[in-house]
Amino acid sequence: MNVLMDINHPAHVHLLRNTYKMLVDDGHDVTVVVKDIPSAIKLLELYDLPYINLGKKDDALGRKGLDQLVYDWRILQIVREKKMDVGIGTSINLPHVSKVTRMKSIILDDDDDAVEPLFARFAHPFADTILSPVDTPRKSKKTIGAHAYHELAYLHPNVFHPDEHVLQEVGVEKGERYFILRFNAFKAHHDTGVIGLTIENKRRLVEYLSAQGRVFITTERDIDEEFKPYQLSVSPEKAHSLMYYATMFIGDSQTMTSEAAVLGTPSIRCNTFVGRIHYLEEEEHKYGLTYGFRPEQSEKMFKKMDELLSLPDLKAEWQLRRQKMLSEKIDYSKFLTWFIENYPDSRDIIRNNPDYQWQFK
């Protein structure tokens, strides 16, 4: 089988890298294409995944539309040349190209339709299948619900094993309190009008948490000069181990909030997406792994941090909550590999018998 994987964001490298390895090990020909995103390309090279660079990705909303046409054309040429059977990823380009070729498109989408109206309007109708976490609000009847979060494709205990050596690398003793902060850039098309942590709250967080332990900051773009002394310098492939051992994660990033949650690290997110994304609401209200606050609720956010940090067995409690979540979820990479290898029969199997996926624990 010839499989195409399209990468639009660094997180998508993690989402697909284990499935890539499994497919290759099973004898399939897998081609990875990526927009010219330095952090994504660095991850592909770190994990030794060959790729084709599709060119620069523009931040300007008006330019994004023109870029998509260019990407459509370049992917179309690759699909025709390599006679692709299945394309998988989170991009708008795969479903477009699948409509004019023999390739079938599988879209991995964990956002609600209301959060990403443009993607739901211009990508979903052209896709052959949309894979989403179970119960994600979705209009398209092409949706298949999976008992997993995207982060479980690379942080499920079947595939992720934390490395304690990362603590030595950043100068932290085992058991020492430390915190990871993430400041997002909000440059995606669905981020228009989105507000995250204000500069005042960033300063307050650093001051507050520095009194409790070490503080490490990671940011999507250039970091403000005043925060550079706290900037995290660990290699990207080690960041999840650092997250695993952290006392707490605080930020305005959806993905890293969920990563912390599935690792059993208490997480707090602050942005105007709070209350609008199903899988994060589930992680918060069903499993108690994360807490969300809107920007105007900063006082409540700091009060919650006080409450959590006063618990003597915080990490142990979160690992218990994590185990409950894992008992009700599947190994997403294992499931994706099976789903691709057996497509389209796999789509019909899950649609007719959703419980079939429980074998991918």
C-alpha positions as CSV (number, residue, x, y, z in Angstrom):
1,M,0.0,0.0,0.0
2,N,1.2,3.5,-0.8
3,V,0.4,6.0,2.0
4,L,0.8,9.7,2.2
5,M,1.2,11.6,5.5
6,D,0.8,15.4,5.5
7,I,2.3,17.4,8.4
8,N,1.0,20.9,9.2
9,H,2.3,21.4,12.7
10,P,5.1,20.0,15.0
11,A,2.5,18.1,17.0
12,H,1.4,16.2,13.9
13,V,4.9,14.7,13.7
14,H,4.3,13.1,17.1
15,L,0.8,12.2,16.1
16,L,1.9,10.1,13.1
17,R,5.5,9.1,13.7
18,N,4.7,5.7,15.5
19,T,2.1,4.9,12.8
20,Y,4.7,5.7,10.2
21,K,7.2,3.2,11.7
22,M,4.5,0.5,12.1
23,L,3.4,0.9,8.5
24,V,7.0,0.8,7.2
25,D,7.7,-2.3,9.3
26,D,4.7,-4.0,7.8
27,G,6.1,-3.4,4.3
28,H,4.1,-0.3,3.1
29,D,5.5,2.6,1.2
30,V,5.0,5.8,3.2
31,T,5.7,9.3,2.0
32,V,5.7,12.3,4.3
33,V,5.1,15.8,3.1
34,V,5.5,18.9,5.3
35,K,5.0,22.6,5.1
36,D,8.3,24.6,5.6
37,I,7.9,24.8,9.4
38,P,11.4,24.6,11.0
39,S,10.2,23.0,14.3
40,A,8.3,20.3,12.4
41,I,11.2,19.6,10.1
42,K,13.6,19.4,13.0
43,L,11.3,16.8,14.6
44,L,11.1,14.8,11.4
45,E,14.9,14.7,11.2
46,L,15.2,13.8,14.9
47,Y,12.9,10.8,14.4
48,D,14.6,9.9,11.1
49,L,11.5,10.3,9.0
50,P,12.3,11.2,5.4
51,Y,10.1,14.0,4.0
52,I,9.3,16.3,1.1
53,N,9.2,20.0,1.8
54,L,6.1,21.6,0.3
55,G,7.3,25.2,0.9
56,K,6.7,28.1,3.2
57,K,3.5,28.4,5.3
58,D,2.3,32.0,5.6
59,D,0.8,33.5,8.8
60,A,-1.4,36.1,7.0
61,L,-4.9,34.8,6.7
62,G,-5.4,36.2,3.2
63,R,-2.2,34.5,2.0
64,K,-3.1,31.2,3.5
65,G,-5.8,30.6,0.8
66,L,-3.3,31.1,-2.0
67,D,-0.8,28.9,-0.2
68,Q,-3.4,26.1,0.0
69,L,-3.8,26.1,-3.8
70,V,0.0,25.8,-4.1
71,Y,0.0,22.9,-1.6
72,D,-2.9,21.2,-3.4
73,W,-1.0,21.3,-6.7
74,R,2.3,20.0,-5.2
75,I,0.5,17.2,-3.4
76,L,-1.5,16.3,-6.5
77,Q,1.7,15.8,-8.4
78,I,3.1,13.5,-5.7
79,V,-0.1,11.5,-5.4
80,R,-0.2,10.9,-9.1
81,E,3.5,10.1,-9.4
82,K,3.5,7.6,-6.5
83,K,0.0,6.3,-7.0
84,M,-1.1,6.9,-3.5
85,D,-3.8,4.6,-2.0
86,V,-4.5,6.5,1.2
87,G,-3.7,10.0,2.5
88,I,-3.8,10.7,6.2
89,G,-3.3,13.9,8.2
90,T,-4.9,17.0,9.5
91,S,-4.6,19.2,6.4
92,I,-7.2,20.7,4.1
93,N,-5.1,19.6,1.1
94,L,-5.5,15.8,1.3
95,P,-9.3,15.8,1.0
96,H,-9.1,18.2,-1.9
97,V,-6.6,16.1,-3.8
98,S,-8.5,12.9,-3.0
99,K,-11.5,14.2,-5.0
100,V,-9.5,14.3,-8.2
101,T,-7.4,11.2,-7.8
102,R,-7.9,7.6,-6.7
103,M,-6.4,8.3,-3.3
104,K,-8.7,8.0,-0.3
105,S,-8.4,10.7,2.4
106,I,-8.6,10.2,6.2
107,I,-8.7,13.4,8.2
108,L,-7.6,13.3,11.9
109,D,-9.5,16.1,13.5
110,D,-9.9,16.6,17.3
111,D,-11.4,20.1,17.2
112,D,-15.2,20.8,17.4
113,D,-16.8,22.2,14.2
114,A,-17.7,25.4,16.0
115,V,-14.0,26.1,16.8
116,E,-12.8,25.5,13.2
117,P,-15.7,26.6,11.0
118,L,-13.4,27.2,7.9
119,F,-11.9,23.7,8.1
120,A,-15.2,22.1,8.7
121,R,-16.6,23.9,5.7
122,F,-13.8,23.5,3.2
123,A,-12.2,20.2,4.3
124,H,-14.8,17.9,5.8
125,P,-17.1,17.7,2.8
126,F,-14.2,16.5,0.6
127,A,-12.8,13.9,3.0
128,D,-13.6,10.2,2.7
129,T,-13.4,9.7,6.5
130,I,-13.0,12.0,9.5
131,L,-11.5,10.4,12.6
132,S,-12.3,12.2,15.8
133,P,-12.4,11.5,19.6
134,V,-15.7,9.9,20.5
135,D,-18.6,12.4,20.9
136,T,-16.8,15.3,19.3
137,P,-19.6,17.7,18.1
138,R,-19.5,17.1,14.3
139,K,-22.1,17.6,11.6
140,S,-20.5,15.4,9.0
141,K,-21.8,11.8,8.8
142,K,-18.4,10.7,7.6
143,T,-17.1,11.0,11.2
144,I,-15.8,7.9,13.0
145,G,-15.4,8.2,16.7
146,A,-12.3,6.8,18.3
147,H,-11.8,6.2,22.1
148,A,-8.6,8.2,22.1
149,Y,-7.0,11.6,22.1
150,H,-4.4,12.6,19.5
151,E,-1.8,12.7,22.3
152,L,-2.3,9.0,23.0
153,A,-0.7,8.2,19.6
154,Y,2.6,9.1,21.2
155,L,2.1,9.3,24.9
156,H,0.2,6.1,25.6
157,P,2.3,3.9,27.9
158,N,2.6,1.3,25.2
159,V,4.9,3.7,23.2
160,F,6.1,6.3,25.7
161,H,8.6,5.6,28.5
162,P,9.8,8.7,30.4
163,D,13.6,9.2,30.7
164,E,14.8,10.5,34.0
165,H,18.1,11.6,32.5
166,V,16.3,14.7,31.2
167,L,16.2,16.0,34.8
168,Q,20.0,16.1,35.0
169,E,20.1,17.9,31.7
170,V,18.1,20.8,33.0
171,G,19.7,20.7,36.5
172,V,16.7,19.4,38.5
173,E,16.8,16.8,41.2
174,K,14.4,13.9,41.2
175,G,11.4,14.9,43.3
176,E,12.2,18.6,43.1
177,R,9.3,20.9,42.2
178,Y,9.4,22.5,38.8
179,F,6.8,24.0,36.4
180,I,6.5,24.2,32.7
181,L,4.8,27.2,31.1
182,R,3.8,27.5,27.5
183,F,3.0,30.7,25.7
184,N,1.2,30.2,22.4
185,A,1.4,32.3,19.2
186,F,-2.2,31.7,18.0
187,K,-1.4,31.9,14.3
188,A,-3.6,29.2,12.9
189,H,-6.7,30.1,10.8
190,H,-9.0,29.1,13.7
191,D,-7.1,31.3,16.1
192,T,-8.4,34.6,14.8
193,G,-9.7,36.6,17.7
194,V,-8.4,34.1,20.3
195,I,-6.9,35.5,23.4
196,G,-4.5,33.6,25.7
197,L,-2.4,34.6,28.7
198,T,-1.9,38.4,28.9
199,I,1.6,39.7,29.5
200,E,0.6,40.7,33.0
201,N,-0.5,37.2,33.8
202,K,2.7,35.8,32.3
203,R,4.7,38.0,34.6
204,R,2.5,37.1,37.6
205,L,2.8,33.4,36.8
206,V,6.6,33.5,36.7
207,E,6.8,35.4,39.9
208,Y,4.3,33.2,41.7
209,L,5.7,29.9,40.5
210,S,9.4,30.9,41.0
211,A,8.6,31.1,44.7
212,Q,7.4,27.5,44.6
213,G,10.1,25.9,42.5
214,R,12.0,26.0,39.2
215,V,10.2,27.6,36.2
216,F,10.8,26.6,32.5
217,I,9.1,28.4,29.7
218,T,8.5,27.1,26.2
219,T,7.0,29.3,23.4
220,E,5.9,28.8,19.8
221,R,7.7,31.8,18.5
222,D,10.4,34.2,19.8
223,I,10.2,34.6,23.6
224,D,9.9,38.0,25.3
225,E,13.3,39.3,26.5
226,E,12.2,39.4,30.1
227,F,11.4,35.7,30.0
228,K,14.6,34.5,28.4
229,P,16.3,33.4,31.6
230,Y,13.5,30.8,32.0
231,Q,13.5,29.6,28.4
232,L,13.5,25.8,28.1
233,S,16.5,24.6,26.1
234,V,16.0,20.9,26.1
235,S,16.0,19.0,22.8
236,P,12.4,18.6,21.5
237,E,12.3,14.8,21.7
238,K,13.0,15.0,25.5
239,A,10.3,17.6,26.3
240,H,7.6,15.0,27.0
241,S,9.8,13.3,29.6
242,L,10.3,16.7,31.3
243,M,6.6,17.2,31.2
244,Y,6.0,13.8,32.8
245,Y,8.1,14.6,35.9
246,A,6.9,18.2,36.2
247,T,4.9,19.4,39.2
248,M,2.4,21.2,36.9
249,F,1.9,22.6,33.4
250,I,0.3,26.1,32.9
251,G,-0.2,27.6,29.5
252,D,-2.5,28.7,26.7
253,S,-1.8,25.8,24.3
254,Q,-4.5,23.1,23.7
255,T,-2.0,20.4,22.7
256,M,0.5,20.8,25.5
257,T,-2.4,21.0,28.0
258,S,-3.7,17.6,26.8
259,E,-0.2,16.2,26.7
260,A,0.3,17.0,30.3
261,A,-3.1,15.6,31.1
262,V,-2.5,12.2,29.5
263,L,0.9,12.0,31.2
264,G,-0.7,12.5,34.6
265,T,0.7,16.0,35.2
266,P,-1.8,18.5,36.5
267,S,-2.4,21.1,33.9
268,I,-4.1,24.5,33.7
269,R,-5.0,26.3,30.5
270,C,-6.1,29.9,30.0
271,N,-7.5,31.2,26.7
272,T,-10.8,31.9,25.0
273,F,-11.1,28.3,23.7
274,V,-12.0,27.1,27.2
275,G,-15.4,25.5,27.3
276,R,-15.5,25.0,23.5
277,I,-13.3,22.0,22.8
278,H,-14.9,18.6,23.6
279,Y,-11.8,16.5,24.3
280,L,-10.4,19.0,26.7
281,E,-13.7,19.4,28.5
282,E,-13.8,15.6,28.8
283,E,-10.2,15.5,30.3
284,E,-11.3,18.2,32.7
285,H,-14.8,17.2,33.8
286,K,-14.8,13.4,33.3
287,Y,-11.2,12.6,34.4
288,G,-10.2,15.7,36.5
289,L,-6.8,15.9,34.8
290,T,-6.9,19.6,33.7
291,Y,-8.6,22.9,34.5
292,G,-9.6,25.6,32.1
293,F,-10.0,29.3,32.7
294,R,-10.8,32.2,30.4
295,P,-8.5,35.2,30.4
296,E,-10.9,37.2,32.6
297,Q,-10.8,34.4,35.2
298,S,-7.2,34.8,36.2
299,E,-8.0,35.2,39.9
300,K,-9.8,31.8,39.9
301,M,-6.8,30.3,38.0
302,F,-4.3,31.4,40.7
303,K,-6.7,30.2,43.4
304,K,-6.8,26.8,41.7
305,M,-3.0,26.7,41.6
306,D,-2.9,27.4,45.3
307,E,-5.3,24.6,46.0
308,L,-3.4,22.1,43.9
309,L,0.0,23.0,45.3
310,S,-1.3,22.5,48.8
311,L,-2.0,18.9,48.1
312,P,0.8,16.7,49.6
313,D,0.2,13.8,47.1
314,L,-0.6,15.8,44.0
315,K,1.4,13.8,41.5
316,A,0.2,10.4,43.0
317,E,-3.4,11.5,42.8
318,W,-3.0,12.6,39.1
319,Q,-1.4,9.2,38.2
320,L,-4.5,7.5,39.6
321,R,-6.7,9.8,37.5
322,R,-4.5,9.1,34.5
323,Q,-5.0,5.3,35.0
324,K,-8.7,5.7,35.0
325,M,-8.5,7.7,31.7
326,L,-6.2,5.1,30.2
327,S,-8.5,2.2,31.1
328,E,-11.2,3.8,29.0
329,K,-9.0,4.7,26.0
330,I,-7.0,2.9,23.3
331,D,-3.5,3.0,21.9
332,Y,-4.2,5.4,19.0
333,S,-1.1,4.6,16.9
334,K,-1.9,0.9,17.0
335,F,-5.5,1.7,16.0
336,L,-4.5,4.1,13.2
337,T,-2.1,1.5,11.7
338,W,-4.8,-1.1,11.5
339,F,-7.4,1.5,10.3
340,I,-5.1,2.5,7.4
341,E,-4.0,-1.0,6.4
342,N,-7.5,-2.2,6.2
343,Y,-9.2,0.8,4.8
344,P,-12.0,1.1,3.7
345,D,-13.2,-2.1,5.4
346,S,-11.9,-0.8,8.7
347,R,-14.2,2.3,8.4
348,D,-17.3,0.0,8.0
349,I,-16.2,-2.3,10.8
350,I,-16.0,0.6,13.3
351,R,-19.1,2.2,12.0
352,N,-21.1,-1.0,12.5
353,N,-19.4,-2.1,15.6
354,P,-17.6,0.7,17.6
355,D,-16.6,-1.7,20.3
356,Y,-14.3,-3.5,17.9
357,Q,-11.6,-0.8,18.6
358,W,-11.2,-2.0,22.2
359,Q,-8.8,-4.7,21.0
360,F,-6.3,-1.8,20.5
361,K,-5.7,-1.2,24.2
